[in-house]
Amino acid sequence: MAELTGAHVKAVRDSWDVICKDVRGNGVQLFLRYFGAFPEYLVLFKDLRGMSLEELKTSKHMRIHGSRVLHALTSMVDALDELDVAAGIMSKTIDTHFDFNVQNIKKYEDLFSVMPDFMKAQAGDKFTPLAQEGWTLVLNTLLAVGKERIAQIEKQKAAMA
């Protein structure tokens, strides 16, 4: 597997800067792609359950959650020069979602699987081949951290049972 280089980090950040120009709108776009590809996950969001994709486009709750997710991703992108910090942010994200029935890595893998098309559509020419390679490395790293954290939580819960 390739290593995340300084050039990758710059390309990832340059592409992400475009996304950050419209956090609410891009948060909605990311989740429209996610729910379009994985409609079964909509039931996990009590404020969004039963809504059509058309209704989600204008939902205040969709804008709120999308914004929160993009801000968390921004924190991770900002910390790419200190991967232990980015990993810590991902671990905290796993912690906060675990009690909302997001207890396996598959839901994160599925969210991250829509990122390339999302980035291509929203970041345009800033989503260069180098940025795409960098994003692949970043998302794979975050997924590895997530898998490890989920395993730790499951082990802690089993020990308490």
N, C-alpha and C positions, 0 to 999 in steps of 0.2 A: 504494500500500500504506500502511496506517495505521502510525503511529509508536507505539512502546512508550512509554506514559506512566507517570507515577508511580502513577496509579490502577490501571493494568494490573499493574504490578509488585506492588502491595499485594494485589490480587485473586489473582494467581498464587501469591504466598507464602502467603496465607491458605488457599487450597485445598491447597497442598502440605503445610502444617502438619498437616493431617488425615492425609495419607499417611504422614508421618514418625512418627506415633504407633504404627505397626506396620510397621516397615521389612521385616522378614523375610516376614510374611504378605502385605503388599502387593507385595513383589518377586515372590513366587510368583504372585500374581494377575495382575500385568502380563505375566509370561512365559507363563502359561496362555493369556491372550488372544492373545499373539503367536504361540505355537505352534499354537493353535487356528485362527487365521487363515492362518498360513504354516507348515504342518507340515514343509515341505521344508527349513526352516532348522534343524531339530532335529539333523540330521547334523553340523552345525558344532560341536556341543557334545559332545566325546568322552565326558564323564561322564554325558550324558543320552541318548545315542543308543539307540534301540530301546525307550525307555520310552513307555508310554501316558500320556495326559493325567492319568489317575487316579494312575498311579505318580509322575508329576512332582509332584503335590500334596504328597507326603510326602518327596520326595527332598532329602537334605541338600545335594547339589550345586546343586539348583535354589534352595534358600534362600540358599546362599552367593552364587551369581551374581546372583540378584535383589537381594540386599542391596547388593552392590557397585555395581550399576547405579543403584539408588536413591540411594546415597551420592554417586555421581558427579553425578546429576541435582540432588541437594540442593546440592552445591557450586556448580553452575551457577546454580540459583535464588538462592542466597545472594549471587551475584556480579552479579545483574541490574542493579545500580546502577553497575557497572563492566563494561560489555559486553566490553571487551578481555580481562578476566580470564575471564569465562564462555567466550569464544571460545577462549582458551588451553587451558582444561580440555577443551573439545570436541576441539580439535586433538590433545591428548595421548591422548584416548580413541581417536581415529582411528589414531594411531600404534601404540597397544598392540594394537588389533584387526587391523591390516593383515596381520600375519604369521599370523593365524588364519583367513585366507581371507575376511575381511570387507573386500574391496577395492573395493567400489563403494557408492555412496550409497543404492542401492535397499534394502538391508537396514536401513539407518537410517530411510529413508522409511517402510518397512513397520512398523518398531517404533513410530515416532511416529504412524503412522496409527491405531494402537489406543489411543493416549493419551486421546482425547476420551471414548470409552466407558468406559475404565478410570477416568478421573477422575470421570465422572458417577456410576459405581457406587460408587467408594471414597470420594470426597470429599463426596458428597451435595449438600446445599444450599450448601456452600461453593464448588461449581463453578458459579458464577453466569455469566450471559452475558458479563459483563466479564472474568471469569477465563478463560472459553473463548476469548474474543477475544485476551486476553493470551497464553495458551498457544499459540495459533496463531501469533502474532507471534514468540514465543520459539523455538518449534520450527522455524519457517521460517528464522529467523536461524541457529540451530545447524546446520541442513541446509546452508545456504549456506557456512558455515565449513567443514563437513565436505567438501563438494564441492571447495572450494578446496584443502584440505589433501591430499585424495586426488590431485588433479591435481599438486600439488607433489611428492608422493612418487613418482608415476609418472614425472614428468620427471626426478627425481634417479636413479631406477633405470634409466631409458633412457640417461642420460648415462654411467652406470657400465658399461653393457653393451657 
